Amino acid sequence: MLAHLLPQARSVRYTRAGEGALGPELGKPFFEEPWEALLDAVEAARKDGLPILATGSLYLVGALRGRLTP
């Protein structure tokens, strides 16, 4: 799925998806905390009025969703 989405992305942020997961070797910009990556994406998207798509492991997306929804 990511292979189809990545070429269409205006920008990408990389973050660690749980303990022992890959780190900065994934790419740049790299954020140690998923929440920091999401905040950075939200700030950039707000300027352009663009949507944000969070992909990755269930751990990663679940961690972000848990902070966004009550």
Residue pairs with C-beta under 8 A, 6 or more apart in sequence:
1 55
2 55
5 53
5 55
6 12
9 53
10 48
10 50
11 41
11 44
12 27
13 29
13 30
13 31
13 37
13 38
13 40
13 41
14 24
14 26
14 27
14 28
14 29
14 30
14 31
14 37
15 30
15 31
15 32
15 33
15 34
15 36
15 37
15 56
15 60
16 22
16 23
16 32
16 33
16 34
17 34
17 56
17 57
17 59
17 60
18 57
18 59
18 60
21 57
23 30
23 32
24 30
29 40
31 37
31 40
34 60
34 63
34 64
35 63
35 64
35 67
38 52
38 54
38 64
41 52
41 54
42 52
44 50
45 51
45 52
54 60
54 61
54 64
55 61
